[in-house]
Amino acid sequence: MRKLWIIVGILFLLLLATGITVVLSLDRLIARNQDGIIEQAQTQAQAVLGRDVRIAHISVSLWDGIGVRLDDVRIADDADFGSEDFVRVAALTARAKLWPLLHGRFEVSRITAVQPHINLIRDATGRWNYTTLRPLVRQDTS
């Protein structure tokens, strides 16, 4: 029985070491290609929202599950409403669903925003600045 526990312990440590190695490798890969990843993320977000999007930094997050952390995220406001940011977030973390991640797909299970600031403006006609965002289209994940 003691040998079984030793084997289980060794397997657990090997699994843990492999997981840490994978995450550190992923973090280094993101750091090496950060500019291209940020540019692609900004371009995709701009296409979805119809607004200018800026991201200062991207990294892997392990706190409370595997995820991606975006620092200093800014979404521009519609020019008709002003030049200030529509949304400003100090840090945005998207947690990945584990099963799809193991199959090479990044599906978000939860998004956490740190110090979010949303600038809502209503013009003289009663129209709000958020109404000029492109409508979000739900994508079927099946």
DSSP file with accessible surface (Angstrom, degrees, kcal/mol):
  #  RESIDUE AA STRUCTURE BP1 BP2  ACC     N-H-->O    O-->H-N    N-H-->O    O-->H-N    TCO  KAPPA ALPHA  PHI   PSI    X-CA   Y-CA   Z-CA
    1    1 A M     >        0   0  163      0, 0.0     4,-1.8     0, 0.0     5,-0.2   0.000 360.0 360.0 360.0 -37.4    0.0    0.0    0.0
    2    2 A R  H  >  +     0   0  202      1,-0.2     4,-2.0     2,-0.2     5,-0.2   0.892 360.0  52.8 -64.7 -38.2    2.9    2.3    0.8
    3    3 A K  H  > S+     0   0  168      1,-0.2     4,-2.6     2,-0.2    -1,-0.2   0.887 105.7  55.0 -64.5 -36.9    4.4    1.8   -2.7
    4    4 A L  H  > S+     0   0   98      1,-0.2     4,-2.7     2,-0.2    -1,-0.2   0.925 108.5  47.4 -61.4 -44.8    1.1    2.7   -4.3
    5    5 A W  H  X S+     0   0  166     -4,-1.8     4,-2.5     2,-0.2    -1,-0.2   0.870 111.2  51.4 -65.9 -35.8    1.0    6.0   -2.4
    6    6 A I  H  X S+     0   0   80     -4,-2.0     4,-2.5     2,-0.2    -2,-0.2   0.935 111.6  47.0 -65.4 -43.7    4.6    6.8   -3.4
    7    7 A I  H  X S+     0   0   95     -4,-2.6     4,-2.7     2,-0.2     5,-0.2   0.930 112.8  49.0 -64.1 -43.9    3.7    6.1   -7.1
    8    8 A V  H  X S+     0   0   68     -4,-2.7     4,-2.5     1,-0.2    -1,-0.2   0.920 112.0  49.6 -61.6 -42.7    0.6    8.2   -6.9
    9    9 A G  H  X S+     0   0   32     -4,-2.5     4,-2.4     2,-0.2    -2,-0.2   0.915 111.4  48.0 -62.3 -43.6    2.6   11.0   -5.3
   10   10 A I  H  X S+     0   0   92     -4,-2.5     4,-2.5     2,-0.2    -2,-0.2   0.924 112.1  49.5 -64.3 -43.5    5.4   10.8   -7.9
   11   11 A L  H  X S+     0   0  107     -4,-2.7     4,-2.5     1,-0.2    -2,-0.2   0.907 110.7  50.9 -62.6 -40.0    2.7   10.9  -10.7
   12   12 A F  H  X S+     0   0  127     -4,-2.5     4,-2.7    -5,-0.2    -2,-0.2   0.932 110.9  47.8 -62.9 -45.5    1.1   13.9   -9.1
   13   13 A L  H  X S+     0   0  110     -4,-2.4     4,-2.7     2,-0.2    -2,-0.2   0.897 112.0  49.9 -63.5 -39.1    4.4   15.8   -8.9
   14   14 A L  H  X S+     0   0  104     -4,-2.5     4,-2.4     2,-0.2    -2,-0.2   0.920 112.0  48.0 -65.0 -42.0    5.2   14.9  -12.5
   15   15 A L  H  X S+     0   0  126     -4,-2.5     4,-2.5     2,-0.2    -2,-0.2   0.921 112.9  48.5 -63.5 -43.0    1.8   16.1  -13.6
   16   16 A L  H  X S+     0   0   87     -4,-2.7     4,-2.5     2,-0.2    -2,-0.2   0.929 111.8  48.7 -63.3 -45.1    2.2   19.3  -11.6
   17   17 A A  H  X S+     0   0   51     -4,-2.7     4,-2.4     1,-0.2    -2,-0.2   0.906 111.6  50.3 -63.6 -38.9    5.6   19.9  -13.1
   18   18 A T  H  X S+     0   0   82     -4,-2.4     4,-2.6     2,-0.2    -2,-0.2   0.927 110.7  49.4 -64.7 -44.3    4.3   19.3  -16.6
   19   19 A G  H  X S+     0   0   35     -4,-2.5     4,-2.3     2,-0.2    -2,-0.2   0.919 111.7  47.8 -61.3 -44.2    1.5   21.8  -16.1
   20   20 A I  H  X S+     0   0   88     -4,-2.5     4,-2.7     1,-0.2     5,-0.2   0.918 111.8  50.8 -64.0 -41.7    3.8   24.5  -14.7
   21   21 A T  H  X S+     0   0   80     -4,-2.4     4,-2.5    -5,-0.2    -2,-0.2   0.920 110.4  49.1 -62.1 -43.4    6.2   24.0  -17.6
   22   22 A V  H  X S+     0   0   90     -4,-2.6     4,-2.5     2,-0.2    -1,-0.2   0.931 112.9  46.9 -62.4 -46.1    3.4   24.3  -20.2
   23   23 A V  H  X S+     0   0   19     -4,-2.3     4,-2.7     2,-0.2    -2,-0.2   0.928 113.1  48.1 -65.0 -43.7    2.0   27.5  -18.6
   24   24 A L  H  X S+     0   0   86     -4,-2.7     4,-2.4     2,-0.2    -1,-0.2   0.904 112.0  50.2 -63.9 -38.1    5.5   29.1  -18.3
   25   25 A S  H  X S+     0   0   51     -4,-2.5     4,-2.5    -5,-0.2    -2,-0.2   0.912 111.0  49.1 -65.2 -40.7    6.2   28.1  -21.9
   26   26 A L  H  X S+     0   0   75     -4,-2.5     4,-2.7     2,-0.2    -2,-0.2   0.918 110.3  50.8 -64.6 -41.0    2.8   29.6  -23.0
   27   27 A D  H  X S+     0   0   59     -4,-2.7     4,-2.6     1,-0.2    -2,-0.2   0.915 111.8  47.1 -63.7 -42.3    3.6   32.8  -21.0
   28   28 A R  H  X S+     0   0  138     -4,-2.4     4,-2.5     2,-0.2    -1,-0.2   0.903 111.0  52.3 -65.2 -39.2    7.0   33.1  -22.7
   29   29 A L  H  X S+     0   0   78     -4,-2.5     4,-1.7     2,-0.2    -2,-0.2   0.929 111.7  46.0 -62.8 -43.7    5.4   32.5  -26.1
   30   30 A I  H  < S+     0   0   17     -4,-2.7    -2,-0.2     1,-0.2    -1,-0.2   0.923 112.1  51.2 -64.3 -43.7    2.9   35.3  -25.5
   31   31 A A  H >< S+     0   0   61     -4,-2.6     3,-0.8     1,-0.2     4,-0.2   0.905 110.7  48.9 -61.3 -39.6    5.6   37.6  -24.3
   32   32 A R  H 3< S+     0   0  177     -4,-2.5    -1,-0.2     1,-0.2    -2,-0.2   0.837 123.2  31.7 -68.1 -34.9    7.7   36.9  -27.4
   33   33 A N  T 3X S+     0   0   82     -4,-1.7     4,-2.4    -5,-0.2    -1,-0.2   0.063  82.8 123.7-110.4  23.3    4.8   37.6  -29.7
   34   34 A Q  H <>  +     0   0   34     -3,-0.8     4,-3.0     1,-0.2     5,-0.3   0.878  69.8  52.4 -56.5 -47.0    3.0   40.1  -27.6
   35   35 A D  H  > S+     0   0  135     -4,-0.2     4,-2.5     1,-0.2    -1,-0.2   0.931 113.5  43.6 -59.6 -45.1    2.9   42.9  -30.2
   36   36 A G  H  > S+     0   0   45      2,-0.2     4,-2.3     1,-0.2    -1,-0.2   0.895 114.9  49.1 -67.5 -39.1    1.3   40.7  -32.9
   37   37 A I  H  X S+     0   0   51     -4,-2.4     4,-2.7    -7,-0.2    -2,-0.2   0.930 113.2  46.8 -66.3 -44.5   -1.1   39.1  -30.4
   38   38 A I  H  X S+     0   0   14     -4,-3.0     4,-2.9    -5,-0.2     5,-0.2   0.930 111.8  51.1 -63.1 -44.1   -2.2   42.5  -29.1
   39   39 A E  H  X S+     0   0  126     -4,-2.5     4,-2.4    -5,-0.3    -1,-0.2   0.923 112.7  45.9 -60.3 -43.5   -2.6   43.9  -32.6
   40   40 A Q  H  X S+     0   0  118     -4,-2.3     4,-2.6     2,-0.2     5,-0.2   0.922 113.3  49.1 -66.3 -42.3   -4.8   40.9  -33.7
   41   41 A A  H  X S+     0   0   28     -4,-2.7     4,-2.5     1,-0.2    -2,-0.2   0.917 112.6  48.2 -63.3 -42.6   -6.9   41.1  -30.5
   42   42 A Q  H  X S+     0   0   21     -4,-2.9     4,-2.7     2,-0.2    -1,-0.2   0.924 111.7  49.8 -63.5 -43.6   -7.4   44.9  -31.0
   43   43 A T  H  X S+     0   0   78     -4,-2.4     4,-2.1    -5,-0.2    -2,-0.2   0.922 112.8  46.4 -62.6 -44.4   -8.3   44.4  -34.7
   44   44 A Q  H  X S+     0   0  113     -4,-2.6     4,-2.0     2,-0.2    -1,-0.2   0.918 113.6  48.2 -66.0 -42.1  -10.9   41.6  -33.8
   45   45 A A  H  X S+     0   0   31     -4,-2.5     4,-2.9     1,-0.2     5,-0.3   0.908 111.0  51.3 -65.3 -39.5  -12.4   43.7  -31.0
   46   46 A Q  H  X S+     0   0   53     -4,-2.7     4,-2.6     1,-0.2     5,-0.4   0.896 108.8  51.3 -63.6 -39.7  -12.6   46.7  -33.2
   47   47 A A  H  < S+     0   0   61     -4,-2.1    -1,-0.2    -5,-0.2    -2,-0.2   0.888 115.2  42.6 -65.2 -37.2  -14.4   44.7  -35.9
   48   48 A V  H  < S+     0   0   78     -4,-2.0    -2,-0.2    -5,-0.1    -1,-0.2   0.925 125.7  31.2 -74.2 -45.4  -16.9   43.4  -33.4
   49   49 A L  H  < S-     0   0   33     -4,-2.9    85,-1.8     2,-0.2    -2,-0.2   0.722  92.7-132.4 -88.5 -25.5  -17.6   46.7  -31.5
   50   50 A G  S  < S+     0   0   39     -4,-2.6     2,-0.3    -5,-0.3    -3,-0.1   0.736  73.9 100.6  75.9  21.5  -17.1   49.2  -34.3
   51   51 A R  S    S-     0   0   17     -5,-0.4    -1,-0.3    -6,-0.3    -2,-0.2  -0.951  84.2 -92.1-134.6 157.3  -14.8   51.3  -32.0
   52   52 A D        -     0   0   68     -2,-0.3    24,-3.0    25,-0.2     2,-0.4  -0.485  44.0-164.9 -68.5 132.9  -11.1   51.8  -31.6
   53   53 A V  E     -A   75   0A   5     22,-0.2     2,-0.4    -2,-0.2    22,-0.2  -0.982   6.6-169.4-125.3 135.6   -9.7   49.4  -29.0
   54   54 A R  E     -A   74   0A 117     20,-2.8    20,-2.7    -2,-0.4     2,-0.4  -0.987   4.9-174.5-127.8 136.2   -6.3   49.6  -27.2
   55   55 A I  E     -A   73   0A  15     -2,-0.4    18,-0.2    18,-0.2    17,-0.2  -0.998   7.8-166.2-128.9 128.6   -4.6   47.0  -25.0
   56   56 A A  E     +     0   0A  57     15,-2.0     2,-0.3    16,-0.5    16,-0.2   0.877  69.1   0.6 -83.8 -37.8   -1.3   47.8  -23.3
   57   57 A H  E     -A   71   0A  71     14,-1.2    14,-2.7   -19,-0.1     2,-0.4  -0.998  55.0-159.3-154.6 148.6   -0.2   44.3  -22.2
   58   58 A I  E     +A   70   0A  11     -2,-0.3     2,-0.3    12,-0.2    12,-0.2  -0.986  21.0 155.3-132.9 142.3   -1.2   40.6  -22.4
   59   59 A S  E     -A   69   0A  21     10,-2.0    10,-3.2    -2,-0.4     2,-0.3  -0.971  44.2 -91.9-154.9 168.5   -0.1   37.7  -20.2
   60   60 A V  E     -A   68   0A  20     -2,-0.3     2,-0.4     8,-0.2     8,-0.2  -0.677  37.2-154.1 -84.9 139.5   -1.2   34.3  -19.0
   61   61 A S  E     +A   67   0A  16      6,-2.9     6,-2.0    -2,-0.3    -2,-0.0  -0.961  21.7 174.2-118.3 131.9   -3.1   34.3  -15.7
   62   62 A L    >   +     0   0   98     -2,-0.4     3,-1.4     4,-0.2     2,-0.4   0.491  44.2 115.9-109.9  -9.0   -3.2   31.3  -13.4
   63   63 A W  T 3  S-     0   0  214      1,-0.3    -2,-0.0     4,-0.0     0, 0.0  -0.481  96.8  -7.4 -66.9 119.5   -5.0   32.8  -10.5
   64   64 A D  T 3  S-     0   0  111     -2,-0.4    -1,-0.3    31,-0.0     2,-0.1   0.875 138.0 -27.9  63.6  38.0   -8.4   31.0  -10.1
   65   65 A G  S <  S-     0   0   39     -3,-1.4     2,-0.3    30,-0.1    32,-0.1  -0.259  93.9 -50.7 111.1 164.3   -7.9   28.9  -13.3
   66   66 A I  S    S+     0   0   62     30,-0.2    30,-2.8    -2,-0.1     2,-0.3  -0.527  73.3 135.0 -75.0 133.9   -6.1   29.3  -16.6
   67   67 A G  E     -AB  61  95A   2     -6,-2.0    -6,-2.9    28,-0.3     2,-0.4  -0.950  51.7-100.1-162.3-178.8   -6.8   32.5  -18.4
   68   68 A V  E     -AB  60  94A  35     26,-2.2    26,-2.6    -2,-0.3     2,-0.5  -0.962  28.0-153.3-118.1 132.9   -5.6   35.5  -20.3
   69   69 A R  E     -AB  59  93A  94    -10,-3.2   -10,-2.0    -2,-0.4     2,-0.5  -0.928   5.9-166.7-111.1 128.0   -5.0   38.9  -18.6
   70   70 A L  E     -AB  58  92A  34     22,-3.3    22,-3.0    -2,-0.5     2,-0.3  -0.959  11.7-151.8-111.7 126.5   -5.2   42.1  -20.6
   71   71 A D  E     +AB  57  91A  35    -14,-2.7   -15,-2.0    -2,-0.5   -14,-1.2  -0.798  67.7   4.4-102.8 145.2   -3.9   45.3  -18.9
   72   72 A D  E    S-     0   0A  62     18,-2.9   -16,-0.5    -2,-0.3     2,-0.4   0.955  76.8-172.5  50.1  65.3   -5.1   48.8  -19.5
   73   73 A V  E     -AB  55  89A  11     16,-2.2    16,-2.7    -3,-0.3     2,-0.4  -0.731   3.3-175.9 -89.3 131.3   -7.9   48.0  -21.9
   74   74 A R  E     -AB  54  88A  86    -20,-2.7   -20,-2.8    -2,-0.4     2,-0.5  -0.997  15.4-166.9-133.6 133.0   -9.5   51.1  -23.6
   75   75 A I  E     -AB  53  87A  28     12,-2.8    11,-2.5    -2,-0.4    12,-1.9  -0.982  26.3-129.6-117.1 123.4  -12.5   51.3  -25.9
   76   76 A A  E     - B   0  85A  27    -24,-3.0     9,-0.2    -2,-0.5     2,-0.2  -0.283  19.6-119.6 -70.4 155.4  -12.9   54.7  -27.6
   77   77 A D        -     0   0   14      7,-0.9   -25,-0.2     1,-0.1     2,-0.2  -0.481  39.2 -83.7 -88.0 163.1  -16.2   56.5  -27.6
   78   78 A D    >>  -     0   0   35     51,-0.2     3,-2.2    -2,-0.2     4,-0.7  -0.483  39.1-125.5 -61.5 134.9  -18.2   57.5  -30.7
   79   79 A A  G >4 S+     0   0   87      1,-0.3     3,-0.5     2,-0.2    -1,-0.1   0.781 108.4  66.1 -59.3 -26.3  -16.7   60.7  -32.1
   80   80 A D  G 34 S+     0   0  121      1,-0.2    -1,-0.3    49,-0.1     3,-0.1   0.711 106.1  43.0 -66.4 -19.6  -20.2   62.3  -31.9
   81   81 A F  G <4 S-     0   0   21     -3,-2.2     2,-0.2     1,-0.4    -1,-0.2   0.490 123.0 -80.9-106.1  -9.1  -20.1   62.0  -28.1
   82   82 A G    <<  -     0   0   36     -4,-0.7    -1,-0.4    -3,-0.5    -5,-0.1  -0.768  37.4 -82.0 137.2-177.9  -16.5   63.2  -27.4
   83   83 A S  S    S+     0   0  124     -2,-0.2    -1,-0.1    -3,-0.1     3,-0.1   0.446  85.7 103.4-106.0  -2.8  -12.9   62.1  -27.4
   84   84 A E  S    S-     0   0  121     -3,-0.1    -7,-0.9     1,-0.1     2,-0.1  -0.358  84.2 -86.3 -74.5 163.5  -12.8   60.4  -23.9
   85   85 A D  E     -B   76   0A  36     -9,-0.2    -9,-0.3     1,-0.1     3,-0.2  -0.424  24.5-151.3 -68.1 141.8  -12.7   56.7  -23.6
   86   86 A F  E    S+     0   0A  14    -11,-2.5    33,-3.0     1,-0.3     2,-0.4   0.910  86.8  14.6 -75.6 -45.7  -16.1   54.9  -23.6
   87   87 A V  E     -BC  75 118A  23    -12,-1.9   -12,-2.8    31,-0.2     2,-0.4  -0.996  65.3-179.6-132.0 138.2  -14.7   52.1  -21.4
   88   88 A R  E     -BC  74 117A  82     29,-2.4    29,-2.3    -2,-0.4     2,-0.4  -0.995   5.2-179.9-136.2 126.9  -11.4   51.9  -19.5
   89   89 A V  E     -BC  73 116A  11    -16,-2.7   -16,-2.2    -2,-0.4    26,-0.2  -0.996  24.0-151.3-131.2 128.7  -10.4   48.8  -17.5
   90   90 A A  E    S-     0   0A  37     24,-1.4   -18,-2.9    25,-0.6     2,-0.3   0.922  87.0  -0.8 -63.6 -44.2   -7.2   48.5  -15.5
   91   91 A A  E     -BC  71 114A   1     23,-1.3    23,-3.0   -20,-0.3     2,-0.5  -0.980  61.4-167.0-149.9 136.9   -7.2   44.7  -16.0
   92   92 A L  E     -BC  70 113A  43    -22,-3.0   -22,-3.3    -2,-0.3     2,-0.5  -0.992   9.8-168.3-125.7 121.1   -9.5   42.3  -17.8
   93   93 A T  E     -BC  69 112A   9     19,-2.9    19,-2.8    -2,-0.5     2,-0.6  -0.958   5.4-163.5-116.6 126.3   -9.1   38.6  -17.2
   94   94 A A  E     -BC  68 111A  20    -26,-2.6   -26,-2.2    -2,-0.5     2,-0.4  -0.942  13.6-147.5-107.8 117.7  -10.8   36.0  -19.4
   95   95 A R  E     -BC  67 110A  16     15,-3.2    14,-3.2    -2,-0.6    15,-1.0  -0.705  15.1-132.5 -86.1 136.5  -10.9   32.5  -17.8
   96   96 A A  E     - C   0 108A  14    -30,-2.8     2,-0.4    -2,-0.4    12,-0.2  -0.619  13.5-118.9 -90.5 144.6  -10.8   29.5  -20.2
   97   97 A K     >  -     0   0   93     10,-2.9     4,-1.6    -2,-0.3    10,-0.4  -0.682  26.9-139.4 -75.4 133.1  -13.1   26.5  -20.1
   98   98 A L  H  > S+     0   0  111     -2,-0.4     4,-2.2     2,-0.2     5,-0.2   0.927  91.6  51.8 -67.7 -48.5  -10.7   23.5  -19.6
   99   99 A W  H  > S+     0   0  176      1,-0.2     4,-0.8     2,-0.2    -1,-0.2   0.943 113.0  43.2 -60.8 -50.8  -12.2   20.9  -21.9
  100  100 A P  H >4>S+     0   0   12      0, 0.0     5,-2.7     0, 0.0     3,-0.8   0.890 111.1  57.6 -61.3 -34.0  -12.2   23.1  -25.1
  101  101 A L  H ><5S+     0   0   55     -4,-1.6     3,-1.8     1,-0.3    -2,-0.2   0.899 102.0  54.3 -62.8 -38.1   -8.8   24.4  -24.1
  102  102 A L  H 3<5S+     0   0  117     -4,-2.2    -1,-0.3     1,-0.3    -3,-0.1   0.724 107.7  51.9 -67.0 -19.6   -7.5   20.8  -24.2
  103  103 A H  T <<5S-     0   0  104     -4,-0.8    -1,-0.3    -3,-0.8    -2,-0.2   0.161 127.3 -98.8-101.1  13.7   -8.9   20.5  -27.7
  104  104 A G  T < 5S+     0   0   71     -3,-1.8     2,-0.4     1,-0.2    -3,-0.2   0.630  87.4 115.7  84.7  12.5   -7.1   23.7  -28.9
  105  105 A R      < -     0   0  123     -5,-2.7     2,-0.8    -6,-0.1    -1,-0.2  -0.949  57.2-142.2-116.6 139.4  -10.0   26.1  -28.6
  106  106 A F        +     0   0   95     -2,-0.4     2,-0.4    -3,-0.1    -8,-0.1  -0.863  27.7 171.8-100.7 104.8  -10.1   29.1  -26.2
  107  107 A E        -     0   0   37     -2,-0.8   -10,-2.9   -10,-0.4     2,-0.4  -0.960  29.5-126.2-113.6 134.5  -13.7   29.4  -24.9
  108  108 A V  E     +C   96   0A  62     -2,-0.4   -12,-0.2   -12,-0.2     3,-0.1  -0.631  27.4 175.4 -85.9 130.5  -14.4   31.9  -22.1
  109  109 A S  E    S+     0   0A  67    -14,-3.2     2,-0.3    -2,-0.4   -13,-0.2   0.713  72.7   0.9 -98.8 -28.8  -16.1   30.7  -18.9
  110  110 A R  E     -C   95   0A 103    -15,-1.0   -15,-3.2     2,-0.0     2,-0.4  -0.983  56.5-150.7-160.5 145.3  -15.8   34.0  -17.0
  111  111 A I  E     -C   94   0A 104     -2,-0.3     2,-0.4   -17,-0.2   -17,-0.2  -0.984  12.8-166.1-121.3 132.3  -14.6   37.5  -17.5
  112  112 A T  E     -C   93   0A  58    -19,-2.8   -19,-2.9    -2,-0.4     2,-0.4  -0.974   2.9-160.8-120.0 130.6  -13.3   39.6  -14.6
  113  113 A A  E     -C   92   0A  46     -2,-0.4     2,-0.5   -21,-0.2   -21,-0.2  -0.934   3.8-154.9-113.0 131.4  -12.8   43.4  -14.8
  114  114 A V  E    S-C   91   0A  64    -23,-3.0   -24,-1.4    -2,-0.4   -23,-1.3  -0.921  77.0  -9.2-106.1 127.4  -10.6   45.3  -12.3
  115  115 A Q  E    S-     0   0A 152     -2,-0.5   -25,-0.6   -26,-0.2    -1,-0.2   0.931  83.1-169.2  52.6  56.6  -11.4   49.0  -11.9
  116  116 A P  E     -C   89   0A  79      0, 0.0     2,-0.4     0, 0.0   -27,-0.2  -0.495   8.4-169.3 -74.8 143.4  -13.8   49.3  -14.8
  117  117 A H  E     -C   88   0A  78    -29,-2.3   -29,-2.4    -2,-0.2     2,-0.5  -0.973   2.0-172.0-133.6 119.2  -14.9   52.8  -15.8
  118  118 A I  E     -C   87   0A 100     -2,-0.4     2,-0.9   -31,-0.2   -31,-0.2  -0.962  12.1-152.0-115.7 124.9  -17.8   53.3  -18.2
  119  119 A N        -     0   0   32    -33,-3.0     2,-0.5    -2,-0.5    10,-0.0  -0.819  15.4-170.5 -99.5  97.9  -18.4   56.8  -19.6
  120  120 A L        +     0   0   93     -2,-0.9     2,-0.4     9,-0.1    -2,-0.0  -0.805   6.8 178.9 -93.8 129.8  -22.2   57.0  -20.4
  121  121 A I        -     0   0   50     -2,-0.5     8,-2.3     0, 0.0     2,-0.5  -0.989  15.1-161.3-131.9 138.0  -23.3   60.1  -22.3
  122  122 A R  B     -D  128   0B 151     -2,-0.4     6,-0.2     6,-0.2     2,-0.0  -0.977  17.0-144.3-118.0 129.5  -26.7   61.1  -23.5
  123  123 A D    >   -     0   0   49      4,-2.6     3,-1.8    -2,-0.5   -42,-0.0  -0.193  35.7 -88.7 -84.8-177.8  -27.0   63.8  -26.2
  124  124 A A  T 3  S+     0   0  112      1,-0.3    -1,-0.1     2,-0.1    -2,-0.0   0.766 126.1  56.6 -64.9 -24.0  -29.7   66.5  -26.6
  125  125 A T  T 3  S-     0   0  118      2,-0.1    -1,-0.3     1,-0.0     3,-0.1   0.513 119.8-107.3 -85.2  -4.7  -31.8   64.1  -28.7
  126  126 A G  S <  S+     0   0   34     -3,-1.8     2,-0.3     1,-0.3    -2,-0.1   0.488  73.2 140.5  93.1   4.7  -31.9   61.5  -25.9
  127  127 A R        -     0   0   93      2,-0.0    -4,-2.6     1,-0.0    -1,-0.3  -0.655  44.1-138.5 -84.6 133.6  -29.6   59.1  -27.7
  128  128 A W  B >   -D  122   0B  80     -2,-0.3     3,-1.1    -6,-0.2     4,-0.3  -0.634  14.9-124.4 -90.5 152.2  -27.0   57.3  -25.5
  129  129 A N  G >  S+     0   0    0     -8,-2.3     3,-1.1     1,-0.3   -51,-0.2   0.790 107.9  62.1 -66.7 -26.4  -23.4   56.7  -26.6
  130  130 A Y  G >  S+     0   0  110      1,-0.2     3,-1.5    -9,-0.2    -1,-0.3   0.739  88.3  72.2 -73.6 -17.8  -23.6   52.9  -26.1
  131  131 A T  G <  S+     0   0   74     -3,-1.1    -1,-0.2     1,-0.3    -2,-0.2   0.675  87.7  63.1 -72.0 -13.9  -26.3   52.7  -28.8
  132  132 A T  G <  S+     0   0   36     -3,-1.1    -1,-0.3    -4,-0.3    -2,-0.2   0.463  79.1 106.7 -90.0  -0.9  -23.8   53.3  -31.5
  133  133 A L  S <  S-     0   0   47     -3,-1.5   -83,-0.2    -4,-0.1   -84,-0.1  -0.468  84.7-101.7 -68.7 149.3  -21.9   50.1  -30.7
  134  134 A R        -     0   0  135    -85,-1.8    -1,-0.1    -2,-0.1     2,-0.1  -0.489  44.6-101.5 -68.5 141.9  -22.3   47.3  -33.2
  135  135 A P        -     0   0  114      0, 0.0     2,-0.3     0, 0.0    -1,-0.1  -0.409  37.2-117.3 -66.5 137.7  -24.8   44.8  -32.0
  136  136 A L        -     0   0  131     -2,-0.1     2,-0.5    -3,-0.1   -87,-0.0  -0.603  23.5-148.0 -76.9 136.4  -23.1   41.6  -30.6
  137  137 A V        -     0   0  126     -2,-0.3     2,-0.4   -89,-0.0    -1,-0.0  -0.913  13.3-130.3-108.2 123.3  -23.9   38.5  -32.5
  138  138 A R        -     0   0  225     -2,-0.5     2,-0.4     1,-0.0    -2,-0.0  -0.582  20.8-145.0 -73.5 129.0  -24.0   35.2  -30.5
  139  139 A Q        -     0   0  162     -2,-0.4     2,-0.4     2,-0.0    -1,-0.0  -0.814  16.0-119.8 -96.8 135.4  -21.9   32.5  -32.2
  140  140 A D        -     0   0  135     -2,-0.4    -1,-0.0     1,-0.1     0, 0.0  -0.585  22.5-168.4 -74.4 124.7  -23.1   29.0  -32.0
  141  141 A T              0   0   99     -2,-0.4    -1,-0.1   -34,-0.0    -2,-0.0   0.292 360.0 360.0 -98.1   9.0  -20.4   26.9  -30.2
  142  142 A S              0   0  130      0, 0.0    -2,-0.0     0, 0.0     0, 0.0  -0.293 360.0 360.0 -84.1 360.0  -21.9   23.5  -31.0
